[in-house]
Structures are given as C-alpha cells and as structure tokens.
Amino acid sequence: MEQNIIAGIVFLIIGIILEVFTTSLWRLCEKWKSKDGKAPSPSYVVLIRTLGALVILLGLLLLSGAI
C-alpha cells in the first residue's frame, strides 16, 4: 500500500510537470531536432499534454487504491 502512495505521488508530479512545462520540456529535449527551433508543433503540445493528463489520472488511481 505504501508503494502505491509513493508511486501515485511521483506520477502526479510527473504529470503536472508535463502539463505545465510543455514548452520548457520541448526546449530542453527536442529543440535541436527542429528545423527552425522557434516553438513546438501543435501536435507535440497536444501529445505531451495528453500524456500528462493520463499520467495524472494514473497517479490519482494509485492514490485512491483503485489499482
């Protein structure tokens, strides 16, 4: 049970980082791969924010004990 709580908190933190710092993560990890290097593509932003939402959902499920 303690492992689920710790994992849930970790997943929540990662999910919030993905949601809030999408552009900063792009600059850190993906900017050098871009031709113009000005901003992330709309599809990248949608993908990362969707992933962040799923990770947050997983964290909440772990904290609630449903998993």
N, C-alpha and C positions, 0 to 999 in steps of 0.2 A: 504494500500500500504506500509506503514512503517513497518507493521508486516512482510510482505513478504521479505523486505530488511533485517531486523534483522534475520529472520529465515534462509534466504539464506546465510548470513554471518556465522551463527552458524553451519549450515550444511557443509559449505565449510571447516571451521576449524576442525570439527569432521572428515570429510572425509580425510583431509590432515594428521591428526594425525593417522588415521587408515592405510594410505598408507605408511607413513614414519617410524612410530614407531611400526611396526608389532611385531618384536621380543621383544621389551621392554614391550608391552602390554601383550604378552604371559607370560613373566617372572612375571609380576605383577598379572595377573589374573588366569593363567592356569598352571603354572609350577608345583604347588603342586599336581595337578591331574595326572601328568605324571609318568610313571614307572621309567625312567632313569633321567628325568628332565634336559636333556642337551640342547635340541633345539626343537622348534615347528615342528610338522609334516608338510610335504609339502602340505597336504590337508588343514591344518589350515591356512597356509600362503596364499594359493590361495583363500580360503573363505574370510579371513579378507581383503585382497586387493581388491577382487571383491566387497565386501560390501562397502569399502572405495570409490571405483570408482562410485558406484551407489549413495552414499550419496553426493559426489561431483557433480554428474550430477543433482541431485535433488536441490542442492544449486544453481547451475547455472540457472536452470529453474526458481527457485523462484526469483532470481535476475533479470532475463530477463523479468519477468512478464508473462511468458507463463502459469504459474499455478495460 
